[in-house]
Amino acid sequence: MCVVLILGGCAARQPVGESPSFKAIDLNPRIVSGDYVQKVDQFLVILDVSGTARGKKYQTARGLVKNLNLTIPNLRLKAGIRVFGGEEGDQLVYGMVDYTRSGFEAAIPVSGGFGQSL
């Protein structure tokens, strides 16, 4: 009986680091048409760069943030990226400043998996 439960539990797990199915889409046409309207004027992304987020786990999270960046339409926004668990503690690595797609992408840390999350 125990063997069946263990095997069933293993079968239900997904591989660590599997790429998110989220794909960036251009929302600008919906803004221009009036289908979507701006409701916020600022946003902050919080990214885990601690020791528990190393390797494929971090690359999956980084890919998600990069796709999010590509989806944000051309609006007047203030934006920020805060990382936690890094060697230097929590840090605001981008912002809060006028959002630009290129500036936001450049601020996304290339790697994670260092430091502690306290």
Buried (B, 14 or more C-beta within 10 A) or exposed (E): EEEEEEEEEEEEEEEEEEEEEEEEEEBEEEBEEEEBEEEEEEBEBEBBBBEBBBEEBBBBBBBBBBBBBBEBBEBEBBBBBBBBBBEEEBBEBBBBBEBEEEBBBEBBBEEBBBBEEE
